[in-house]
Amino acid sequence: MKEQDVNKESVVEEVQLQAEVEVQESTNADEAETAVANVEEATTVDAEEHVSEETEGGLDEDALAQIDNMNKHEAAVLLVTKTKHIVNDAEKQMDACRMLLSDDLQAYEDAKSALHANALDESQQLLEELGYEADVTEADAFEEENSVVFEAKEERPPFYVKDVSSGKFGSFILSLLVGTGTVAGFAYYAASKTGVTLDPSKLPSVDTLKSLAAWYGTLINGKEDLMVGGALVGGVTVVLMWLVYGIRVSGKAKRNLAFAKQQLEEAQEYAAYKGNCKTEMDKVDAHMNDAIETLKSYEVILTEQNGKLKRVIHIEGIKEVPSEYHEKSLKEMADTQMLVGTVKAFMNTPMSEEGKLSGKSTMLLEKAKNKLQQVIDRLY
């Protein structure tokens, strides 16, 4: 009769747990919104250590103030440097979290192994030897433990910061080509006016170039003049080369600045995403540390319960009908079975759900702690 009462209590408790889990799942959306709000707030506070409040265009006031009086290329280089710092800081935080999570997982696995080896397996063996049968709900907890404790959410690809180049070398080469083409154009035009035949397969002689340059003097003072003609050709050529060089470098600097701003915005969004992941890992870290301490407590209490069950076997022997055991003995069996079933149910449940801390795992951990406290309260 008392065994039936114990089983009824266990069933009622399991139904209550299922109801709690359903309530937890029904409030996941609200909790998710609250978590996002908390993450955004934490990210904003953390970001203020590096950059000030964001303004129009996605850039912060500090960055805009720094590049206000700089030329476009230098401003782009500064923003790229800032972007590298943001990405590196985000990656360092994530690496630290990964190492912490790895250490937590190892500590959790060690705690589980110690619990099995030092108490849990023996508890199950003693209960079976005593003929104490768990109800259907408790029996479900004895399924094979899930090998995946926590599976992190698939991460975004790494953010690679691209440098910007001034484009001066390429612009210089292009200006040289333009200058060469300009001189060649001047030479062929003068040749067409003076009747000189130029061979495209080879360079004209110095004397030929001088005569062609001197012809341009006639456009200035009406007579051939090498100095005046050479100055005209050289001046126009240099101006064109400078225009090509300046326009190309200026255009490159403008594009670099636009690219650097866009890259900085993407890096800030990437850092915010990493901050969100870090927040989730911090929750998992706290959950695992709580779980490890709970498993250690279960190891101690179940070891004590095993001693009591051994005493029952030694003094009362093995009964064919469990109800023939002493009332206090049945209570020890029921408590032991309750602890075994509860901790097994927790360990069988993965801690992650879609890359985040599982609400069910959290509920089962709280239940495991409550059940353990019930036994401790009875002992003291």
C-alpha positions as a Markdown table, in Angstrom:
| # | Residue | x | y | z |
|---|---|---|---|---|
| 1 | Met | 0.0 | 0.0 | 0.0 |
| 2 | Lys | 2.8 | 2.4 | 0.9 |
| 3 | Glu | 4.7 | 1.4 | -2.2 |
| 4 | Gln | 1.6 | 2.3 | -4.2 |
| 5 | Asp | 1.4 | 5.7 | -2.5 |
| 6 | Val | 5.1 | 6.3 | -3.3 |
| 7 | Asn | 4.4 | 5.5 | -7.0 |
| 8 | Lys | 1.4 | 7.8 | -7.1 |
| 9 | Glu | 3.5 | 10.6 | -5.7 |
| 10 | Ser | 6.2 | 10.0 | -8.3 |
| 11 | Val | 3.6 | 10.0 | -11.1 |
| 12 | Val | 2.1 | 13.3 | -9.8 |
| 13 | Glu | 5.5 | 14.9 | -9.6 |
| 14 | Glu | 6.3 | 13.8 | -13.2 |
| 15 | Val | 3.0 | 15.3 | -14.4 |
| 16 | Gln | 3.8 | 18.5 | -12.6 |
| 17 | Leu | 7.3 | 18.5 | -14.3 |
| 18 | Gln | 5.7 | 18.0 | -17.7 |
| 19 | Ala | 3.4 | 20.9 | -17.0 |
| 20 | Glu | 6.3 | 23.1 | -16.0 |
| 21 | Val | 8.2 | 22.2 | -19.1 |
| 22 | Glu | 5.1 | 23.1 | -21.3 |
| 23 | Val | 4.8 | 26.4 | -19.5 |
| 24 | Gln | 8.5 | 27.0 | -20.0 |
| 25 | Glu | 8.2 | 26.2 | -23.8 |
| 26 | Ser | 5.1 | 28.4 | -24.1 |
| 27 | Thr | 7.1 | 31.3 | -22.7 |
| 28 | Asn | 10.2 | 30.7 | -24.8 |
| 29 | Ala | 9.2 | 33.5 | -27.2 |
| 30 | Asp | 8.9 | 36.0 | -24.4 |
| 31 | Glu | 12.1 | 34.9 | -22.8 |
| 32 | Ala | 13.8 | 35.0 | -26.2 |
| 33 | Glu | 12.7 | 38.6 | -26.6 |
| 34 | Thr | 13.9 | 39.4 | -23.1 |
| 35 | Ala | 17.2 | 37.7 | -23.7 |
| 36 | Val | 17.7 | 39.6 | -26.9 |
| 37 | Ala | 17.0 | 42.9 | -25.1 |
| 38 | Asn | 19.5 | 42.0 | -22.4 |
| 39 | Val | 22.1 | 41.0 | -25.0 |
| 40 | Glu | 21.6 | 44.3 | -26.9 |
| 41 | Glu | 21.9 | 46.2 | -23.7 |
| 42 | Ala | 25.1 | 44.3 | -22.7 |
| 43 | Thr | 26.5 | 44.7 | -26.1 |
| 44 | Thr | 25.9 | 48.4 | -26.1 |
| 45 | Val | 27.6 | 48.8 | -22.7 |
| 46 | Asp | 30.6 | 46.7 | -23.9 |
| 47 | Ala | 30.9 | 48.6 | -27.1 |
| 48 | Glu | 31.1 | 51.9 | -25.3 |
| 49 | Glu | 34.5 | 50.8 | -24.0 |
| 50 | His | 35.8 | 50.9 | -27.6 |
| 51 | Val | 33.5 | 53.2 | -29.6 |
| 52 | Ser | 30.9 | 55.8 | -28.7 |
| 53 | Glu | 27.2 | 55.8 | -29.5 |
| 54 | Glu | 26.4 | 55.1 | -33.2 |
| 55 | Thr | 25.1 | 57.8 | -35.5 |
| 56 | Glu | 23.8 | 58.1 | -39.0 |
| 57 | Gly | 25.4 | 55.8 | -41.5 |
| 58 | Gly | 26.2 | 53.1 | -38.8 |
| 59 | Leu | 29.4 | 54.8 | -37.8 |
| 60 | Asp | 30.0 | 56.1 | -34.3 |
| 61 | Glu | 30.8 | 59.7 | -33.4 |
| 62 | Asp | 34.3 | 58.9 | -32.3 |
| 63 | Ala | 35.2 | 57.4 | -35.7 |
| 64 | Leu | 33.6 | 60.3 | -37.5 |
| 65 | Ala | 35.4 | 62.9 | -35.4 |
| 66 | Gln | 38.7 | 61.1 | -36.0 |
| 67 | Ile | 38.4 | 61.2 | -39.8 |
| 68 | Asp | 36.8 | 64.6 | -40.0 |
| 69 | Asn | 40.0 | 66.5 | -40.9 |
| 70 | Met | 41.9 | 63.7 | -42.7 |
| 71 | Asn | 42.2 | 62.9 | -46.4 |
| 72 | Lys | 40.0 | 60.1 | -47.6 |
| 73 | His | 42.7 | 57.5 | -47.9 |
| 74 | Glu | 44.2 | 58.1 | -44.4 |
| 75 | Ala | 40.6 | 58.1 | -43.1 |
| 76 | Ala | 40.0 | 54.7 | -44.8 |
| 77 | Val | 43.2 | 53.3 | -43.3 |
| 78 | Leu | 42.2 | 54.5 | -39.8 |
| 79 | Leu | 38.7 | 52.9 | -40.2 |
| 80 | Val | 40.2 | 49.6 | -41.3 |
| 81 | Thr | 42.5 | 49.6 | -38.3 |
| 82 | Lys | 39.5 | 50.3 | -36.1 |
| 83 | Thr | 37.6 | 47.4 | -37.8 |
| 84 | Lys | 40.5 | 45.0 | -37.1 |
| 85 | His | 40.5 | 45.9 | -33.4 |
| 86 | Ile | 36.7 | 45.3 | -33.2 |
| 87 | Val | 36.9 | 41.9 | -34.9 |
| 88 | Asn | 40.0 | 40.8 | -33.0 |
| 89 | Asp | 38.4 | 41.7 | -29.6 |
| 90 | Ala | 35.2 | 39.8 | -30.6 |
| 91 | Glu | 37.2 | 36.7 | -31.6 |
| 92 | Lys | 39.3 | 36.8 | -28.4 |
| 93 | Gln | 36.2 | 36.9 | -26.3 |
| 94 | Met | 34.7 | 33.9 | -28.2 |
| 95 | Asp | 38.0 | 32.0 | -28.0 |
| 96 | Ala | 38.0 | 32.5 | -24.2 |
| 97 | Cys | 34.4 | 31.3 | -24.0 |
| 98 | Arg | 35.1 | 28.2 | -26.1 |
| 99 | Met | 38.0 | 27.3 | -23.9 |
| 100 | Leu | 35.8 | 27.8 | -20.8 |
| 101 | Leu | 33.0 | 25.7 | -22.3 |
| 102 | Ser | 35.5 | 23.0 | -23.2 |
| 103 | Asp | 36.8 | 22.9 | -19.6 |
| 104 | Asp | 33.2 | 22.8 | -18.3 |
| 105 | Leu | 32.3 | 19.9 | -20.6 |
| 106 | Gln | 35.3 | 17.9 | -19.4 |
| 107 | Ala | 34.5 | 18.7 | -15.8 |
| 108 | Tyr | 30.9 | 17.7 | -16.3 |
| 109 | Glu | 31.9 | 14.4 | -18.0 |
| 110 | Asp | 34.3 | 13.7 | -15.1 |
| 111 | Ala | 31.5 | 14.4 | -12.5 |
| 112 | Lys | 29.1 | 12.0 | -14.4 |
| 113 | Ser | 31.7 | 9.3 | -14.6 |
| 114 | Ala | 32.5 | 9.6 | -10.9 |
| 115 | Leu | 28.8 | 9.5 | -10.0 |
| 116 | His | 28.3 | 6.3 | -12.1 |
| 117 | Ala | 31.4 | 4.6 | -10.7 |
| 118 | Asn | 31.1 | 5.6 | -7.1 |
| 119 | Ala | 27.3 | 5.5 | -6.4 |
| 120 | Leu | 24.8 | 5.5 | -9.2 |
| 121 | Asp | 25.5 | 2.1 | -10.8 |
| 122 | Glu | 25.6 | 0.5 | -7.4 |
| 123 | Ser | 22.3 | 2.1 | -6.4 |
| 124 | Gln | 20.6 | 0.6 | -9.4 |
| 125 | Gln | 22.1 | -2.8 | -8.7 |
| 126 | Leu | 21.0 | -2.7 | -5.1 |
| 127 | Leu | 17.5 | -1.7 | -6.0 |
| 128 | Glu | 17.3 | -4.5 | -8.5 |
| 129 | Glu | 18.6 | -6.9 | -5.9 |
| 130 | Leu | 16.0 | -5.8 | -3.4 |
| 131 | Gly | 13.3 | -6.3 | -6.0 |
| 132 | Tyr | 12.2 | -2.7 | -5.8 |
| 133 | Glu | 10.6 | -1.9 | -9.1 |
| 134 | Ala | 10.3 | 1.6 | -10.5 |
| 135 | Asp | 7.1 | 2.8 | -12.0 |
| 136 | Val | 6.8 | 3.4 | -15.7 |
| 137 | Thr | 7.7 | 7.0 | -15.5 |
| 138 | Glu | 10.8 | 6.4 | -13.5 |
| 139 | Ala | 11.8 | 3.5 | -15.8 |
| 140 | Asp | 11.9 | 5.9 | -18.8 |
| 141 | Ala | 14.8 | 7.7 | -17.1 |
| 142 | Phe | 17.0 | 4.6 | -17.5 |
| 143 | Glu | 17.4 | 5.0 | -21.2 |
| 144 | Glu | 20.8 | 5.3 | -22.6 |
| 145 | Glu | 22.4 | 8.7 | -21.8 |
| 146 | Asn | 22.7 | 11.2 | -24.6 |
| 147 | Ser | 26.3 | 11.4 | -25.7 |
| 148 | Val | 25.8 | 15.0 | -26.8 |
| 149 | Val | 25.8 | 17.2 | -23.7 |
| 150 | Phe | 25.9 | 20.6 | -25.4 |
| 151 | Glu | 25.9 | 21.3 | -29.1 |
| 152 | Ala | 26.7 | 24.9 | -30.0 |
| 153 | Lys | 24.8 | 26.8 | -32.6 |
| 154 | Glu | 26.4 | 26.8 | -36.0 |
| 155 | Glu | 28.6 | 29.9 | -36.1 |
| 156 | Arg | 28.9 | 32.4 | -38.8 |
| 157 | Pro | 32.0 | 32.2 | -41.0 |
| 158 | Pro | 35.0 | 34.2 | -39.7 |
| 159 | Phe | 35.1 | 37.9 | -40.6 |
| 160 | Tyr | 38.2 | 38.7 | -42.6 |
| 161 | Val | 39.1 | 42.4 | -42.6 |
| 162 | Lys | 40.4 | 43.6 | -46.0 |
| 163 | Asp | 43.1 | 46.3 | -46.2 |
| 164 | Val | 42.9 | 49.2 | -48.6 |
| 165 | Ser | 45.6 | 50.4 | -51.0 |
| 166 | Ser | 46.2 | 54.0 | -52.1 |
| 167 | Gly | 46.5 | 53.1 | -55.8 |
| 168 | Lys | 49.4 | 55.5 | -56.2 |
| 169 | Phe | 51.7 | 53.0 | -57.9 |
| 170 | Gly | 49.1 | 51.9 | -60.4 |
| 171 | Ser | 48.1 | 55.5 | -61.0 |
| 172 | Phe | 51.7 | 56.4 | -61.6 |
| 173 | Ile | 52.1 | 53.7 | -64.2 |
| 174 | Leu | 48.9 | 54.8 | -65.9 |
| 175 | Ser | 50.1 | 58.4 | -65.9 |
| 176 | Leu | 53.4 | 57.3 | -67.5 |
| 177 | Leu | 51.4 | 55.5 | -70.2 |
| 178 | Val | 49.3 | 58.6 | -70.8 |
| 179 | Gly | 52.4 | 60.8 | -70.9 |
| 180 | Thr | 54.1 | 58.5 | -73.4 |
| 181 | Gly | 50.9 | 58.4 | -75.6 |
| 182 | Thr | 50.7 | 62.2 | -75.4 |
| 183 | Val | 54.3 | 62.7 | -76.5 |
| 184 | Ala | 53.7 | 60.2 | -79.3 |
| 185 | Gly | 50.6 | 62.1 | -80.4 |
| 186 | Phe | 52.5 | 65.3 | -80.5 |
| 187 | Ala | 55.2 | 63.7 | -82.5 |
| 188 | Tyr | 52.9 | 62.2 | -85.1 |
| 189 | Tyr | 50.9 | 65.4 | -85.4 |
| 190 | Ala | 54.0 | 67.5 | -86.0 |
| 191 | Ala | 55.3 | 64.9 | -88.4 |
| 192 | Ser | 52.1 | 65.1 | -90.4 |
| 193 | Lys | 52.5 | 68.9 | -90.7 |
| 194 | Thr | 56.2 | 68.9 | -91.5 |
| 195 | Gly | 56.1 | 66.0 | -93.9 |
| 196 | Val | 58.4 | 63.8 | -91.8 |
| 197 | Thr | 57.8 | 60.1 | -92.0 |
| 198 | Leu | 58.0 | 58.2 | -88.7 |
| 199 | Asp | 58.6 | 54.5 | -88.5 |
| 200 | Pro | 56.3 | 53.0 | -85.8 |
| 201 | Ser | 58.6 | 50.0 | -85.4 |
| 202 | Lys | 61.5 | 52.0 | -84.0 |
| 203 | Leu | 62.1 | 55.2 | -82.0 |
| 204 | Pro | 62.9 | 58.3 | -83.9 |
| 205 | Ser | 66.3 | 59.9 | -83.6 |
| 206 | Val | 67.0 | 62.7 | -81.2 |
| 207 | Asp | 67.5 | 65.1 | -84.1 |
| 208 | Thr | 64.1 | 64.2 | -85.5 |
| 209 | Leu | 62.4 | 64.7 | -82.1 |
| 210 | Lys | 64.1 | 68.1 | -81.7 |
| 211 | Ser | 62.9 | 69.2 | -85.2 |
| 212 | Leu | 59.4 | 68.1 | -84.4 |
| 213 | Ala | 59.4 | 69.8 | -81.0 |
| 214 | Ala | 60.8 | 73.0 | -82.6 |
| 215 | Trp | 57.9 | 73.0 | -85.0 |
| 216 | Tyr | 55.5 | 73.6 | -82.1 |
| 217 | Gly | 57.3 | 76.9 | -81.6 |
| 218 | Thr | 55.6 | 78.2 | -84.7 |
| 219 | Leu | 52.3 | 77.9 | -82.9 |
| 220 | Ile | 53.6 | 80.3 | -80.2 |
| 221 | Asn | 55.9 | 82.9 | -81.9 |
| 222 | Gly | 55.6 | 82.0 | -85.6 |
| 223 | Lys | 59.0 | 80.4 | -86.0 |
| 224 | Glu | 60.6 | 77.1 | -85.1 |
| 225 | Asp | 61.9 | 77.2 | -81.6 |
| 226 | Leu | 63.1 | 74.1 | -79.7 |
| 227 | Met | 62.9 | 75.7 | -76.3 |
| 228 | Val | 59.3 | 77.1 | -76.8 |
| 229 | Gly | 58.1 | 74.0 | -78.6 |
| 230 | Gly | 59.6 | 71.6 | -76.0 |
| 231 | Ala | 58.1 | 73.6 | -73.2 |
| 232 | Leu | 54.7 | 73.4 | -74.8 |
| 233 | Val | 54.9 | 69.7 | -75.4 |
| 234 | Gly | 56.4 | 69.0 | -72.0 |
| 235 | Gly | 54.0 | 71.2 | -70.2 |
| 236 | Val | 50.9 | 69.7 | -71.8 |
| 237 | Thr | 52.2 | 66.2 | -71.2 |
| 238 | Val | 53.0 | 66.8 | -67.5 |
| 239 | Val | 49.5 | 68.4 | -66.9 |
| 240 | Leu | 47.8 | 65.4 | -68.5 |
| 241 | Met | 49.9 | 63.0 | -66.5 |
| 242 | Trp | 49.1 | 64.9 | -63.3 |
| 243 | Leu | 45.4 | 65.0 | -64.0 |
| 244 | Val | 45.3 | 61.3 | -64.7 |
| 245 | Tyr | 47.3 | 60.5 | -61.6 |
| 246 | Gly | 45.3 | 62.9 | -59.3 |
| 247 | Ile | 41.9 | 61.8 | -60.6 |
| 248 | Arg | 42.7 | 58.1 | -60.2 |
| 249 | Val | 44.2 | 58.5 | -56.7 |
| 250 | Ser | 41.3 | 60.7 | -55.6 |
| 251 | Gly | 38.7 | 58.3 | -57.0 |
| 252 | Lys | 40.5 | 55.4 | -55.3 |
| 253 | Ala | 40.6 | 57.2 | -52.0 |
| 254 | Lys | 36.9 | 57.9 | -52.2 |
| 255 | Arg | 36.1 | 54.3 | -53.0 |
| 256 | Asn | 38.4 | 53.2 | -50.2 |
| 257 | Leu | 36.6 | 55.4 | -47.6 |
| 258 | Ala | 33.2 | 54.1 | -48.7 |
| 259 | Phe | 34.4 | 50.5 | -48.5 |
| 260 | Ala | 36.0 | 51.1 | -45.1 |
| 261 | Lys | 32.8 | 52.5 | -43.7 |
| 262 | Gln | 30.8 | 49.6 | -45.0 |
| 263 | Gln | 33.3 | 47.1 | -43.6 |
| 264 | Leu | 33.3 | 48.8 | -40.2 |
| 265 | Glu | 29.5 | 48.6 | -40.1 |
| 266 | Glu | 29.6 | 44.9 | -40.9 |
| 267 | Ala | 32.3 | 44.3 | -38.3 |
| 268 | Gln | 30.1 | 46.0 | -35.7 |
| 269 | Glu | 27.2 | 43.8 | -36.6 |
| 270 | Tyr | 29.6 | 40.8 | -36.5 |
| 271 | Ala | 30.8 | 41.8 | -33.0 |
| 272 | Ala | 27.2 | 42.1 | -31.8 |
| 273 | Tyr | 26.5 | 38.6 | -33.1 |
| 274 | Lys | 29.6 | 37.3 | -31.3 |
| 275 | Gly | 28.4 | 39.1 | -28.1 |
| 276 | Asn | 25.1 | 37.3 | -28.3 |
| 277 | Cys | 26.9 | 34.0 | -28.6 |
| 278 | Lys | 29.1 | 34.9 | -25.7 |
| 279 | Thr | 26.0 | 35.7 | -23.6 |
| 280 | Glu | 24.5 | 32.3 | -24.4 |
| 281 | Met | 27.8 | 30.6 | -23.5 |
| 282 | Asp | 27.9 | 32.4 | -20.2 |
| 283 | Lys | 24.5 | 31.0 | -19.4 |
| 284 | Val | 25.7 | 27.5 | -20.3 |
| 285 | Asp | 28.8 | 28.0 | -18.2 |
| 286 | Ala | 26.7 | 28.9 | -15.1 |
| 287 | His | 24.3 | 26.0 | -15.8 |
| 288 | Met | 27.1 | 23.5 | -16.1 |
| 289 | Asn | 28.8 | 24.6 | -13.0 |
| 290 | Asp | 25.5 | 24.3 | -11.1 |
| 291 | Ala | 25.1 | 20.8 | -12.6 |
| 292 | Ile | 28.6 | 19.7 | -11.7 |
| 293 | Glu | 28.1 | 20.6 | -8.0 |
| 294 | Thr | 24.7 | 18.9 | -8.1 |
| 295 | Leu | 26.1 | 15.7 | -9.4 |
| 296 | Lys | 28.8 | 15.7 | -6.8 |
| 297 | Ser | 26.1 | 16.1 | -4.1 |
| 298 | Tyr | 24.2 | 13.2 | -5.6 |
| 299 | Glu | 27.4 | 11.1 | -5.4 |
| 300 | Val | 27.7 | 11.8 | -1.7 |
| 301 | Ile | 24.0 | 11.2 | -0.8 |
| 302 | Leu | 23.6 | 8.1 | -3.0 |
| 303 | Thr | 26.7 | 6.6 | -1.5 |
| 304 | Glu | 25.1 | 7.1 | 1.9 |
| 305 | Gln | 21.8 | 5.6 | 0.6 |
| 306 | Asn | 23.7 | 2.6 | -0.8 |
| 307 | Gly | 25.0 | 1.9 | 2.7 |
| 308 | Lys | 21.5 | 1.9 | 4.0 |
| 309 | Leu | 20.3 | -0.5 | 1.3 |
| 310 | Lys | 23.2 | -2.8 | 2.1 |
| 311 | Arg | 22.1 | -2.7 | 5.7 |
| 312 | Val | 18.6 | -3.7 | 4.7 |
| 313 | Ile | 19.9 | -6.6 | 2.7 |
| 314 | His | 22.2 | -7.7 | 5.5 |
| 315 | Ile | 19.6 | -7.5 | 8.3 |
| 316 | Glu | 16.3 | -8.2 | 6.6 |
| 317 | Gly | 17.5 | -10.3 | 3.7 |
| 318 | Ile | 15.8 | -10.4 | 0.3 |
| 319 | Lys | 12.0 | -10.5 | 0.3 |
| 320 | Glu | 10.0 | -11.9 | -2.5 |
| 321 | Val | 7.3 | -9.2 | -2.0 |
| 322 | Pro | 8.6 | -5.7 | -1.5 |
| 323 | Ser | 5.8 | -4.8 | 0.9 |
| 324 | Glu | 7.3 | -7.3 | 3.4 |
| 325 | Tyr | 10.3 | -4.9 | 4.0 |
| 326 | His | 10.2 | -2.7 | 7.0 |
| 327 | Glu | 8.4 | 0.6 | 6.5 |
| 328 | Lys | 11.7 | 2.6 | 7.1 |
| 329 | Ser | 13.5 | 0.3 | 4.6 |
| 330 | Leu | 10.8 | 1.0 | 1.9 |
| 331 | Lys | 11.3 | 4.7 | 2.5 |
| 332 | Glu | 15.0 | 4.4 | 1.9 |
| 333 | Met | 14.4 | 2.4 | -1.3 |
| 334 | Ala | 11.8 | 5.0 | -2.5 |
| 335 | Asp | 14.2 | 7.9 | -1.8 |
| 336 | Thr | 17.0 | 6.1 | -3.5 |
| 337 | Gln | 14.9 | 5.3 | -6.5 |
| 338 | Met | 13.6 | 8.9 | -6.6 |
| 339 | Leu | 17.2 | 10.2 | -6.6 |
| 340 | Val | 18.4 | 7.7 | -9.3 |
| 341 | Gly | 15.4 | 8.4 | -11.6 |
| 342 | Thr | 15.7 | 12.2 | -11.2 |
| 343 | Val | 19.4 | 12.5 | -11.8 |
| 344 | Lys | 19.2 | 10.0 | -14.7 |
| 345 | Ala | 16.4 | 12.0 | -16.3 |
| 346 | Phe | 18.6 | 15.2 | -16.0 |
| 347 | Met | 21.7 | 13.5 | -17.5 |
| 348 | Asn | 19.7 | 12.0 | -20.3 |
| 349 | Thr | 18.6 | 15.4 | -21.5 |
| 350 | Pro | 20.9 | 17.5 | -23.7 |
| 351 | Met | 21.7 | 20.9 | -22.3 |
| 352 | Ser | 21.3 | 22.6 | -25.7 |
| 353 | Glu | 18.3 | 23.3 | -27.9 |
| 354 | Glu | 19.0 | 25.0 | -31.3 |
| 355 | Gly | 22.3 | 26.2 | -30.0 |
| 356 | Lys | 20.9 | 27.7 | -26.8 |
| 357 | Leu | 20.5 | 26.5 | -23.3 |
| 358 | Ser | 17.6 | 24.0 | -23.1 |
| 359 | Gly | 14.7 | 25.1 | -21.0 |
| 360 | Lys | 13.9 | 21.4 | -20.2 |
| 361 | Ser | 17.5 | 20.9 | -19.0 |
| 362 | Thr | 17.1 | 23.9 | -16.7 |
| 363 | Met | 13.8 | 22.6 | -15.3 |
| 364 | Leu | 15.2 | 19.1 | -14.8 |
| 365 | Leu | 18.3 | 20.5 | -13.0 |
| 366 | Glu | 16.0 | 22.4 | -10.6 |
| 367 | Lys | 13.9 | 19.3 | -10.0 |
| 368 | Ala | 17.1 | 17.3 | -9.3 |
| 369 | Lys | 18.2 | 19.9 | -6.8 |
| 370 | Asn | 14.8 | 20.0 | -5.2 |
| 371 | Lys | 14.6 | 16.2 | -4.8 |
| 372 | Leu | 18.1 | 16.1 | -3.3 |
| 373 | Gln | 17.1 | 18.8 | -0.9 |
| 374 | Gln | 14.1 | 16.8 | 0.2 |
| 375 | Val | 16.3 | 13.8 | 1.2 |
| 376 | Ile | 18.8 | 16.2 | 2.9 |
| 377 | Asp | 16.0 | 17.8 | 4.9 |
| 378 | Arg | 14.9 | 14.4 | 6.0 |
| 379 | Leu | 18.4 | 13.6 | 7.2 |
| 380 | Tyr | 18.9 | 16.8 | 9.2 |
